[in-house]
Amino acid sequence: MNEETERFFRVYLSREVAYDTIGYLRPTLHAFRDEYVRGVREGLAKVVAGGGLSAGEYEHLTGIEFPDAASLRRYLADMYAYLFEGHPDQPEPPG
């Protein structure tokens, strides 16, 4: 995982903000520099493809617990679809 994606997870997908799914996250991300957005996109795509982020590591970054790596990857795939593929609804993490 690259630095941009780690920072994005810590700030925008943390327990304090991840459950606020009213739709501000996509426009917020795309308001940043193109390099940052590209870094988040590339890093998130790598994680979704099985890029080595465990559920425990994600919990350490965000404070949000997933039962296993497969459910985390599904959530992050949905997040990728929301952020970069125009999916209309921001996914909500478990719990």
N, C-alpha and C positions, 0 to 999 in steps of 0.2 A: 504494500500500500504506500502511496506517495504522500508527501507532506500536505498537499492541498486536501486530499481526501481525509486524512487523519484530522486536520483542523476542522473541516466541514462536519465530520461526525461529532467531534467534541463540542462544537458550538451549536450546530443546527439540528442534530439528531440526538441531543442529550435528553435525559429524563425531563428536564425543566421546559423544553420546547417541543419535543417530538410529538406530543399528544395534541398540539394545537394544529389541527389539520384544515384550517379555514382557507388555505390556498395561497398564503403569502410566500411560501418557501421558494417556489419556482421563480417568481419575479425578483425576489431578493438575490438568489444565486446569480441570475443572469444580469444583474446590475453591476456585478464585479468585473474586474479586468478579464479580457478574453483568455489570458494565460491561466488565470485561476480557474475559470469555468472549464477550460480544456483539461486542466489537471484533475479536477473533481470528476469529470466525465471519464477520463482514461482510468483513473484509480478505481472508481466505482465499477466500471465495466470489468476490470481485472478481478475485483473481489467477487462479483456476481459469477464470473466464470470459474470460480473455485480458487481464487488467488490467495489462499492461505490465511484468512481471517477466521479465527474460531469464535464461537459464541461467547466464550469466556473473555477473549480479548476485546470483543465488541462491548461486552458489559463493563469492562474496565474503562473503555473510552467514553461510554455514554451513560452508564448506570442503568441500562435497560437489559433485562435478562431474556434470553431466548432459550427454548428447551433444547435445541440442537442446531448444528450448522446448517442443515437443510432448511429449517424454518427461517433462519436468519437470511440465507441466500434468497429465498422467495420474497421476503420483505424488501431486501435491497434491490432485487430485480424489479419489483413493483415501484420502488422509489426511483430507479433509473428510468422506467417508463414514464413516470410522472414528470421528472425533471427534464428529460431529453427527448421524449417521443410523443409528447402532447397528451398523455393519458390525463383524463379530466380530474381524477380524484387523487389527492395525496394519501398514501397509505398510512395507517396507524399501527404503531408497534403493539405487541401483545400486552395484556395486563390492564 
